[in-house]
């Protein structure tokens, strides 16, 4: 448990480091009007905070910077909730007041606004990823080697894709596969279809289908839709403006991961029944490329069910208070708009 003085000093160090991106020394902290302690006292407390793992000293003669543990404590206990100018929030609200008719357009515009407001990278998942499910699957032969896979969703959307049928697989066998799939996977969310192929159908198909592996390849191809049009990314190159990412290799790894749609979808999936705002700092993201980044996400919902999520990716030296407040406001407005639209 940190003392009140340690909390105050940690808060000041995080604030200064967010603004400067430079290690923070005891003298600069002592000059702040909200601290009121001598440099010697502050140095002692900084040493204790370092021993407890809340601070790090990148160089022997340098000041301290927050560790991932320090950022986590700051987010959980110290972050203020009023760090956005009222005019900025008014601008955000006026955007939703335009009542754009196409939800996809709203999400796309929101991602651009977020990246401009924060100077970080914004990632948004449209609600269709989560609330569309399979109503019917059909496979129509075109010739001896090709067929059209037709996916009909519960919202009436029809997707089709041409797939290759291996010569070893008979028409009758594919018809059995389609019947089995419709009996087991109707109602499953579209984004889960590929994974559920194996958990729901794998063993039964292996028992009854002679060309099991070839059939699974056909179905994988049919459901190989990464929903790129429902994942919106804006401001990816904002990473290049951050001092800690001057190393081009670090930035390359981050940008490469931002191109991996399935990985981003997994990171951005809303937490059902969660508290709304989720903050993952550094290695909490479970991806080495994001080890020096923080990802803050917020879900938006309809009738209490999380439909999609919005997120901001930046360095661990992120302005947490500002980003959390913006995402909180945006998630509330998206939820209100969805509620108004579908009621």
C-alpha positions as CSV (number, residue, x, y, z in Angstrom):
1,X,0.0,0.0,0.0
2,X,1.4,3.4,-1.0
3,X,1.4,6.3,1.4
4,X,-0.4,9.5,0.3
5,X,2.9,11.2,-0.3
6,X,4.1,8.3,-2.6
7,X,0.8,8.4,-4.4
8,X,1.2,12.1,-5.0
9,X,4.8,11.7,-6.2
10,X,4.0,8.8,-8.5
11,X,1.0,10.8,-10.0
12,X,3.3,13.8,-10.6
13,X,6.0,11.6,-12.3
14,X,3.4,9.9,-14.6
15,X,1.9,13.3,-15.6
16,X,5.4,14.8,-16.3
17,X,6.6,11.8,-18.3
18,X,3.4,11.7,-20.4
19,X,4.0,15.3,-21.4
20,X,7.8,15.3,-21.8
21,X,8.7,11.7,-22.7
22,X,11.9,12.3,-20.7
23,X,13.0,10.8,-17.4
24,X,11.7,12.8,-14.5
25,X,14.0,14.1,-11.7
26,X,13.3,15.0,-8.1
27,X,14.1,18.7,-8.7
28,X,11.5,19.1,-11.4
29,X,8.9,17.4,-9.2
30,X,9.7,19.7,-6.3
31,X,9.0,22.7,-8.4
32,X,5.4,21.6,-9.0
33,X,3.0,23.6,-6.9
34,X,0.9,20.5,-6.1
35,X,3.7,18.5,-4.5
36,X,5.4,20.8,-1.9
37,X,8.3,18.5,-0.8
38,X,12.0,19.1,-1.0
39,X,14.1,17.4,-3.7
40,X,15.8,15.2,-1.0
41,X,12.5,14.0,0.3
42,X,11.3,13.3,-3.2
43,X,14.5,11.4,-4.1
44,X,14.0,9.1,-1.1
45,X,10.4,8.4,-2.0
46,X,11.4,7.8,-5.7
47,X,14.0,5.3,-4.5
48,X,11.3,3.5,-2.5
49,X,8.9,3.5,-5.4
50,X,11.6,2.1,-7.6
51,X,12.3,-0.7,-5.1
52,X,8.6,-1.5,-5.1
53,X,8.6,-1.8,-8.9
54,X,6.5,1.3,-9.6
55,X,9.4,3.3,-11.2
56,X,12.4,2.5,-13.4
57,X,15.7,4.3,-13.9
58,X,16.8,4.0,-17.6
59,X,20.3,5.4,-16.9
60,X,22.3,5.7,-13.7
61,X,22.4,9.5,-13.7
62,X,18.9,10.0,-15.2
63,X,15.6,10.6,-13.5
64,X,12.9,7.9,-13.3
65,X,10.1,6.8,-15.6
66,X,7.0,4.8,-14.7
67,X,7.1,1.0,-15.0
68,X,4.2,-1.0,-16.3
69,X,3.3,-1.6,-12.7
70,X,3.4,2.1,-12.1
71,X,1.1,2.8,-15.0
72,X,-1.3,0.1,-13.8
73,X,-1.5,1.7,-10.4
74,X,-2.0,5.1,-11.9
75,X,-4.8,3.9,-14.1
76,X,-6.5,1.9,-11.3
77,X,-6.1,4.5,-8.5
78,X,-4.9,7.9,-9.6
79,X,-6.2,8.8,-13.1
80,X,-8.5,11.8,-13.1
81,X,-11.7,11.8,-15.2
82,X,-12.0,15.4,-16.4
83,X,-9.0,15.9,-18.7
84,X,-10.9,16.8,-21.9
85,X,-11.9,20.3,-22.9
86,X,-15.7,20.7,-22.9
87,X,-15.5,22.1,-26.5
88,X,-13.9,18.8,-27.7
89,X,-16.7,16.8,-26.1
90,X,-19.3,19.1,-27.7
91,X,-17.7,18.5,-31.1
92,X,-17.8,14.8,-30.5
93,X,-21.5,15.0,-29.5
94,X,-22.4,17.2,-32.5
95,X,-21.0,14.5,-34.8
96,X,-23.6,12.0,-33.5
97,X,-26.3,14.6,-33.7
98,X,-25.9,14.5,-37.5
99,X,-27.7,11.1,-37.3
100,X,-25.9,9.4,-40.2
101,X,-28.1,6.7,-41.6
102,X,-25.4,4.1,-42.2
103,X,-23.9,2.6,-39.0
104,X,-20.8,1.6,-40.9
105,X,-20.3,5.3,-41.9
106,X,-20.6,6.4,-38.3
107,X,-18.0,3.9,-37.1
108,X,-15.6,4.9,-39.9
109,X,-15.9,8.6,-39.2
110,X,-15.6,8.0,-35.5
111,X,-12.2,6.2,-36.0
112,X,-10.9,9.2,-37.9
113,X,-12.1,11.7,-35.2
114,X,-10.5,9.6,-32.4
115,X,-7.1,9.5,-34.0
116,X,-7.1,13.2,-34.7
117,X,-8.3,14.0,-31.1
118,X,-5.7,11.8,-29.4
119,X,-2.8,11.7,-31.9
120,X,-2.8,7.9,-31.3
121,X,-4.1,5.0,-33.4
122,X,-7.8,4.3,-33.2
123,X,-9.3,0.8,-33.8
124,X,-13.0,0.3,-34.0
125,X,-15.1,-2.9,-34.6
126,X,-18.5,-2.4,-36.2
127,X,-21.5,-4.1,-34.5
128,X,-22.1,-6.5,-37.4
129,X,-19.1,-8.5,-36.4
130,X,-20.9,-9.5,-33.2
131,X,-24.6,-9.6,-33.9
132,X,-24.8,-11.3,-37.2
133,X,-25.2,-15.1,-37.1
134,X,-25.7,-17.9,-39.5
135,X,-29.3,-18.5,-40.7
136,X,-28.6,-20.8,-43.6
137,X,-25.7,-22.2,-45.6
138,X,-25.9,-23.5,-49.2
139,X,-23.4,-24.9,-51.7
140,X,-24.4,-24.6,-55.4
141,X,-22.2,-26.5,-57.9
142,X,-21.1,-24.4,-60.9
143,X,-19.2,-27.2,-62.6
144,X,-17.2,-30.3,-61.7
145,X,-14.6,-28.4,-59.8
146,X,-16.3,-25.2,-58.5
147,X,-19.2,-24.3,-56.4
148,X,-20.7,-21.1,-54.9
149,X,-20.9,-21.1,-51.1
150,X,-23.8,-18.9,-49.9
151,X,-24.1,-17.7,-46.4
152,X,-27.4,-16.1,-45.3
153,X,-27.3,-14.2,-41.9
154,X,-30.0,-13.5,-39.4
155,X,-30.1,-9.9,-40.6
156,X,-30.9,-11.0,-44.2
157,X,-27.4,-10.3,-45.5
158,X,-26.3,-12.7,-48.2
159,X,-22.6,-13.4,-48.8
160,X,-21.3,-15.7,-51.5
161,X,-17.9,-16.9,-52.5
162,X,-16.6,-19.3,-55.2
163,X,-14.8,-22.3,-53.7
164,X,-12.8,-25.1,-55.3
165,X,-14.2,-28.7,-54.9
166,X,-11.6,-31.4,-55.1
167,X,-12.3,-34.1,-57.6
168,X,-12.3,-36.8,-54.9
169,X,-15.4,-35.3,-53.2
170,X,-18.8,-36.3,-54.6
171,X,-21.9,-34.1,-54.9
172,X,-23.7,-36.4,-52.5
173,X,-21.0,-36.1,-49.9
174,X,-21.1,-32.3,-50.1
175,X,-24.8,-32.4,-49.7
176,X,-24.4,-34.4,-46.5
177,X,-21.9,-31.9,-45.2
178,X,-24.3,-29.0,-45.9
179,X,-27.1,-30.7,-44.1
180,X,-24.9,-31.5,-41.1
181,X,-23.6,-27.9,-41.0
182,X,-27.1,-26.4,-41.1
183,X,-28.2,-28.7,-38.3
184,X,-25.3,-27.7,-36.0
185,X,-24.2,-24.2,-36.8
186,X,-27.4,-22.2,-37.4
187,X,-27.4,-19.3,-34.9
188,X,-23.6,-19.2,-34.4
189,X,-22.1,-15.7,-34.9
190,X,-20.5,-15.4,-38.3
191,X,-17.1,-14.5,-36.8
192,X,-17.1,-17.8,-34.9
193,X,-18.0,-20.1,-37.7
194,X,-14.4,-21.2,-38.6
195,X,-13.5,-22.1,-35.1
196,X,-16.8,-23.9,-34.5
197,X,-16.4,-26.0,-37.6
198,X,-13.9,-28.1,-35.6
199,X,-15.5,-28.0,-32.1
200,X,-19.1,-28.7,-33.3
201,X,-18.6,-30.7,-36.5
202,X,-15.1,-32.1,-36.4
203,X,-15.6,-35.5,-34.8
204,X,-19.0,-36.2,-36.5
205,X,-17.6,-35.3,-39.9
206,X,-14.5,-37.4,-39.4
207,X,-16.8,-40.4,-38.7
208,X,-19.2,-39.9,-41.6
209,X,-17.2,-38.1,-44.3
210,X,-14.5,-40.1,-46.1
211,X,-12.6,-37.1,-47.4
212,X,-12.7,-35.3,-44.1
213,X,-9.6,-33.1,-44.5
214,X,-10.5,-32.0,-48.1
215,X,-14.0,-31.1,-47.0
216,X,-12.7,-29.0,-44.1
217,X,-10.5,-27.1,-46.5
218,X,-13.5,-26.3,-48.7
219,X,-15.5,-25.1,-45.6
220,X,-12.6,-23.1,-44.3
221,X,-12.3,-21.4,-47.7
222,X,-16.1,-20.7,-47.7
223,X,-15.9,-19.0,-44.3
224,X,-12.6,-17.3,-44.9
225,X,-14.1,-13.8,-44.5
226,X,-12.1,-11.7,-42.1
227,X,-14.7,-8.9,-42.0
228,X,-12.1,-6.3,-43.1
229,X,-15.0,-3.9,-43.9
230,X,-16.1,-3.9,-40.3
231,X,-12.8,-3.2,-38.7
232,X,-11.7,0.4,-39.0
233,X,-8.2,1.6,-38.3
234,X,-7.1,5.2,-38.3
235,X,-3.9,7.0,-37.5
236,X,-1.6,4.0,-37.7
237,X,1.3,6.3,-38.7
238,X,0.8,8.3,-35.5
239,X,3.1,5.8,-33.9
240,X,5.9,7.4,-35.9
241,X,5.5,10.7,-34.1
242,X,6.1,9.2,-30.6
243,X,9.6,9.6,-29.2
244,X,9.8,6.0,-27.9
245,X,9.3,4.6,-31.3
246,X,12.2,6.2,-33.1
247,X,13.5,2.6,-33.6
248,X,12.1,1.7,-37.0
249,X,12.1,-2.0,-36.2
250,X,9.8,-1.4,-33.2
251,X,7.4,0.5,-35.3
252,X,7.5,-2.1,-38.1
253,X,6.5,-4.8,-35.7
254,X,3.6,-2.7,-34.5
255,X,2.4,-1.8,-38.0
256,X,2.7,-5.4,-39.1
257,X,0.4,-6.5,-36.2
258,X,-2.1,-3.7,-37.1
259,X,-2.4,-5.4,-40.5
260,X,-3.4,-8.7,-38.9
261,X,-7.2,-8.4,-38.8
262,X,-7.9,-11.7,-36.9
263,X,-5.4,-10.6,-34.1
264,X,-7.0,-7.2,-33.8
265,X,-10.5,-8.6,-33.7
266,X,-9.4,-10.9,-30.8
267,X,-7.9,-7.9,-29.0
268,X,-10.9,-5.8,-29.6
269,X,-13.7,-8.2,-28.8
270,X,-15.9,-6.6,-26.2
271,X,-16.0,-8.1,-22.7
272,X,-19.6,-9.3,-22.1
273,X,-20.8,-8.1,-18.8
274,X,-17.5,-6.1,-18.4
275,X,-17.1,-2.7,-16.8
276,X,-16.9,-0.9,-20.1
277,X,-13.4,0.6,-20.1
278,X,-10.6,-1.9,-20.3
279,X,-6.9,-0.9,-20.0
280,X,-4.1,-3.2,-21.1
281,X,-0.6,-2.0,-20.4
282,X,2.5,-3.3,-22.1
283,X,2.8,-7.1,-21.8
284,X,-0.9,-7.3,-20.7
285,X,-1.7,-7.2,-24.4
286,X,-0.1,-10.7,-24.9
287,X,1.7,-9.7,-28.1
288,X,5.4,-8.9,-28.1
289,X,4.9,-6.1,-30.7
290,X,2.6,-4.3,-28.3
291,X,5.0,-4.8,-25.3
292,X,5.7,-1.0,-25.2
293,X,2.1,0.0,-26.0
294,X,-1.1,0.4,-24.1
295,X,-4.5,-0.4,-25.5
296,X,-7.6,1.2,-24.0
297,X,-11.0,-0.2,-25.2
298,X,-14.6,0.6,-24.5
299,X,-17.6,-1.4,-25.7
300,X,-21.0,-0.1,-26.9
301,X,-24.1,-2.1,-26.5
302,X,-27.8,-2.6,-27.2
303,X,-30.2,-3.9,-24.5
304,X,-27.2,-4.7,-22.3
305,X,-25.4,-6.8,-24.9
306,X,-22.0,-5.6,-26.1
307,X,-22.2,-5.2,-29.9
308,X,-18.8,-3.7,-30.7
309,X,-15.8,-1.9,-29.3
310,X,-13.7,1.2,-29.8
311,X,-10.0,1.4,-28.8
312,X,-7.0,3.6,-28.7
313,X,-3.5,2.2,-29.1
314,X,-0.5,4.3,-28.0
315,X,2.7,4.2,-26.1
316,X,2.7,3.2,-22.4
317,X,3.4,6.8,-21.9
318,X,-0.2,7.5,-22.9
319,X,-2.4,10.3,-21.6
320,X,-4.6,7.8,-19.9
321,X,-7.0,10.3,-18.3
322,X,-7.8,12.0,-21.5
323,X,-8.2,8.8,-23.6
324,X,-10.4,7.1,-21.0
325,X,-12.6,10.2,-20.7
326,X,-13.0,10.4,-24.6
327,X,-13.7,6.7,-24.9
328,X,-16.2,6.8,-22.1
329,X,-18.1,9.6,-23.8
330,X,-17.9,8.0,-27.2
331,X,-19.1,4.5,-26.0
332,X,-22.1,6.2,-24.3
333,X,-23.0,8.1,-27.4
334,X,-22.7,5.0,-29.7
335,X,-24.9,3.1,-27.3
336,X,-27.5,5.9,-27.2
337,X,-27.5,6.0,-31.0
338,X,-28.0,2.3,-31.4
339,X,-30.8,2.3,-28.8
340,X,-32.5,5.1,-30.6
341,X,-32.1,3.4,-34.0
342,X,-33.3,0.0,-33.1
343,X,-36.1,0.8,-30.7
